[in-house]
Amino acid sequence: MSKKVFVSGCFDMLHSGHIAFFKEAASYGDLYVGIGSDATVEELKGRQTINSEQERIYMINSIRYVKEAFVNTGSGILDFKDDLIKLKPDYFIVNEDGFSPAKQELCNSLGIELKLLERIPDAGLPERSTTAIRSAGNCTLPYRIDLAGTWIDQPYVSKYGSGWAITLSLEPVIEYNERCGMSTSTRNAAKKIWPYYLPMEKPEKLAEILFKFENTPGSTMISGAQDAIGICMPGLVRHQYDNAYWPIKFESIHTESTLSWLEDHLYMALLWPREPGLDLLKVTHINEKNVKELSTAADEVWDAIQHMDLKKFSEGFMKSFNAQTKMFPAMVNDRVNAEIEKYKDKALAWKLAGAGGGGYLILVSDKPIEGAMRINIRRKEVL
């Protein structure tokens, strides 16, 4: 009997990259494709699909490599769980931006082998991704990750001592999930001003416009400025806060060797979207000592990056994350800690993107990490 193979995804705007993926997956056996429902895609990606679930099923079922396609019956990041239990495949096949520890854990519990494929286009064809195609005629706004100093951009933190936050602007090489520490809410606000791309104006000015647009007068919760800055200001940027929402100083690094070095040593692993209603401020330990640890760690990270010192970078990275979680313990829980434990022998350092609770785990490593995604830093535009 032929083995059963399962793959799952959105598969919106079907392209040659999808076909190449199906072709390779089908080489392991009869291929079954589960797609995310329109509601699930909107929940995870914060947007509606281009093609409805009925259209996507129709097209995928027309592909000769596919035995059967269906809409996953669940919701959220493991919307295929019940379908996987019912199908009982021999293999669950994913690519690097589809891998997650939760999928590995589920497969282990069901006795299914999880296989990871590289994104390799078929012979003579260019590399394709849905995000790239959408970006070609749609939104090319960046995302951002925070490397150190998270939370210092809130006055209730920086009033205990000034410090720097360090952000890295990322090209939208994939469509990152909502509620995952990738500043998606601020990016969604930016789309209302600039639907397709950032204007060719001074990045610091754009960041200030976006920050003020998102935080209208009377807002009860003020989004930190680091989100707007990370989206609008390219490259590596640090910004200093002193008991105020807007930074008092900016410094940037655009040296190609430094940015390439970061791309070679930073990886991201998908966890799960932060649970709705998680209150990160319910229990806090914000005081002068803990804020000093946070700001000192950010200084160490910046200095290590300038010298491209991986050992010191890793040490500062961990100190920054430990300082964050000491002040805001709800950033991590038993589930998050269990996932971090899986990478401790693969990575030199780790931290959660943004405010934590789930989302993406940012990893520092001296070698590629299987199942983790590479990053693509947004470079400064030259006129």
N, C-alpha and C positions, 0 to 999 in steps of 0.2 A: 504493500500500500504506500502511496505517496505521502510524504510528510506534510503537515499543515504549517503554513507560515502566516503570521499576522503582522500587519503594519497599521499605524493609526496616525491621523493628522488632520489638518484643515483641508489641504489640497485645493485651495481656492486659486483661481487663475491658472489652470493646468498648463504646465510647460514641460520642456524637454528634460529638465532636471528631475521632475517627478517621474517621467517615463523611464529614465535611466535607473532611478531608485527602484521602481516596480520591477524592471527587467532583472536587476541583480538580486532582489529579494526573491523573485520567482525561481531563481536557479536553485533555491534550497527546498522547493516543494510547491504545493498548491497555495496560491496567494490569496488571502482574504484581507480586505481593506476596510477598516472602520474609520469613518470621518466624524469630526466634531459637528454637532448640530449648529444651526445658525445662532441659537441662544447661547451655546457654550463658547463659540468663537467671540461673540460680542462680550461675554463675561470676562474672558481671558485676555482678549486683545483690545477691548475698548472701542471696537468699530464693528460695523456690519459687514457681512461678506459681500464680495462682488457678485458671486454666483450663489444662488440658493442651494440648500442641501439637496433638493430634488434635482437640480441641474448638475451638481457635482457627482451625485450617485449615477446619474444617466451617463455622464462622460466617462467616469472611471470604469463602469461596467462594460464600456465599449472597448476597453484596452485589452489586447489579446493576452497580456501577461497576468491579468487579474481573473481569478476564478469567481469571486463574488465580492461586491462592495455593499456596505450597509451603514446606516447612521448609528453611531454609538448611543446606547440607551441611557447612559448616565449623564453627569454634568461635572464641571470642574476639570482639574488637570488629569484625573484618572477616570475620565468619562467612559472609558472602555472596560472598566473592571468586570462588570457583570457579563459583558460579551466575551471577554477573555476566558472567564470561568466556564461559560457555556460552550465555547468553541474548542477549548483544550488544544491549542496549537503546540507544535513541537518547538517552534521558534517565534520569538517576538523580535522584529528587526527595527532598529532606529538609526538615525544619523546623529552627529555630535550635538546638534542643537535640539534633538528630540530625546536625548538621554537624561534621566534623572535617577537619583538614588531610590525614589519611591517606586519607579518602574522596576528597578533591579530587585528591590525587596519583594514586590508583588510577584514577579516571575520566580524568584527563589521559593516563595511559599507555595507556588502552584506547580513547581517542577518543570518550568518552561525555561529554555535557554534564551537569554537575551544577547542578541548579536548587534554589534556596532559597525556600521558601514561608513566609509569616507564618502564625501561628496565628490564624485568623479564623473564628469560629463561623458556621454558616449563619444566614440571616435569622431573627430572632425567637428564637434559641436562646442559652442562656448558654455561656460559655467552659468547656470541659471538659478535664481531663487525668487520666490514670490515677492519678498521684500524689495529686491532690486528692481523687479518689473514694476511694482507699485510706485517705487521712488522715481522711476524714469519719467512718469507723467503725473506723479502725485506728490505726497509729502516727503521731503528729504530732511526734515528737522532732526537734529541730533538727539541723542540720549546723554546721560552722564552717569559716571560712578564717582563715589567719594572714596578717597584713599586714606584720609586721616582727618581728625578734628570734627567728625560728625557731631552735631548738636551745639557746637560753639556759635553757630549762627543764630541762636535764640538768646535774647537778652537775659532770660532767667538762668542761663548758663554763664554767659560771658560777663555778667555782673560780678562774678566771683574771681574774674581774672581774664584779661584779654588773651586771644589766641587765634591761630590760623586754621582754616578749613582748606583741604586740598581736594580739588575736583579734576576729573579727566573727562573731556568731551569725546563722545563716541559716535562714529558713523552708524546709521541705522542698518547694519548688515543683516540683522534679524529684527523681527517685530517682538520686542520684549513684552512680557505679560504685565497686566495691570496689577497694582498693589504688590509690587515686587522690588521696591527700592530703587527703581530706575527713573524716578522723577516723571512718571507717566502723567500724573495729574497736572503738573506744570507744563509738560509738553502738550497736553490736550488744550490747556489755556492758550499756549502759544499758537496753536492751529487757528484759533479764533481771530488772531491778529494777522498772522502770516500763514495762510493755509498750505502753502507748498514749500517754501524755503525762506531762510533768513535773509533780510535785505542786506545789501552791501554797505553797511554803516558801521560805525565804531561799535565793536562787540559789547563793551562795557555799557554803552548807552542803551543798546538793545536789551541787555540784562535788566537794567533799571526799569525800562518800559514794561517788560514782562512781569517783573516783581510787583510793580504798582498795579498792573492790570489784574493780576491774580488776587492780590490782597486789597480789595476795594475798601474804602472807609467803612468802618463798622464791623469788619470781619472779626468774628470771635476767636478764630484760630488763624494765626499768621504762618504761612508757609515760609520756611527758611530761604534766605537769599541764595544759598548754595545751589539750589535746583535751577533757578533762572540763570545763574552765572555759569554753571556747568553746561547748560544747553547752548547759551549764546556765545560764550567765550571759548575759542578753540584751544587745542593743545592741553598742556598741564598748567593749571592756575591755582595759586593759593591766595586767600583773601582773609584779612585780619578783622576781627570783631572785638568791640569794646563796649559792652552794655548797650548795644543798638542793633537794629535789624539790618542795617546796610553797613558793609565793611568800610573801614577807614583807609584801607590800603590794598593794592593788588600787586602781585608779581606773577610773571608767566615764564614758561619754558617752551620754546618751539624748536629747539635744536633737533635735527632729524635723528642723530645718533641716540639721543636720550629717549625720544619717543619710540624709536624702533626697539631699544633695549627694554622698555616697559612692555611693548607688545610681545616680546619674546618671553617675558616672565610672568605675565598676568593671565589668568584663566578664570572662567566663570562656570559654575555648575548650577543647574536649575534645581530649586527645591519645590516650593509650592507658594501660591499667593498668600499674603498675610490674611489671617482670618478677619472678616468684617467685624468691627466692634472691638478689636483688641485695643485696650487702653494702656499705652506705653507710659503714661504719666501717673498711673494709679499709685505706683510705689517708685520713689526716686531717692537717690542719695547724692544730691548736688551740693557740693561744698567746695571751699577753697582748695583743699588738698586734692580732691578728685579732679577738679577742673585743671589744676596745675599739671597733673599727670597726663591729661588729655592734650594740653597745649605743648608740653615738653615732647610727647611722642610725635606730634605733628611736625615739630622742628626737626626731630631726628629723621623722620621719613623724607622731608624735603632735602636735607643735607645728603642723605644716602643716595637719593635719586640724582642729585647734581654730580656726585662722584661715581655713579653707577656701581655702587657697592651693594651687592645682593644680600650679603649677610646682615649688614646694618639696616638695610631696607626691610628685610623680613622681621628683624627684631623690633624696629619702630612700628611696623604695621601691626604686629601682635600687641604691642603696648597700647596703641591707639584703640584697638578693638576691646581690649581688656578694660581700658578706662571708660569706654562707652558703656559696656555692659555692667560695670560697677555702678555707674550713675543711673542706668536705666535697665534693671535686671529683666524686665519683660521682653527685651530684645531677643532673649534666648529662652528656650524651655527644654524639656527632656527630649522632645522630638528633634529639635534643631541640634542639640548637643550630640545626639546619636548619629546624625548625618555628618557633623564635623569630625567625629571620631573615625569615620571611614576614610578620611583624607589625611589623617595625621602622619601616615607613613608615605604619602605621595607628595605632600606640599610642605614648603618651609614655613608658611604663615597663611592665615585665613581671616576673613571677616565677612559679616553680612552686608550686603548692599543696603544703603539707606538706613531706615529705622529698624530693620530686622523683623523678627516674628516669622520669617520665611523668606520667600523671594529668591534671590540669587546669592550664592556663596562665592566671594571673590578669593581666588587662591594665588599665592606666590610660589613659583616653582622654578627650578633650574633645568627642568626637562618637561616635555609635553605630558599632560595628564589625560589618560584615556577617558572619554566621556565628557570632558570639559570643553568649553568653547573658547576659541581665541577672541581677542578684541581687535577692533580697528579704530585707532585714534583719529579724530578729526584734526586735520592740519590747518594751519593758518592760510587763508587765501591770499594769494599774491596777485596784485593788479598789474 
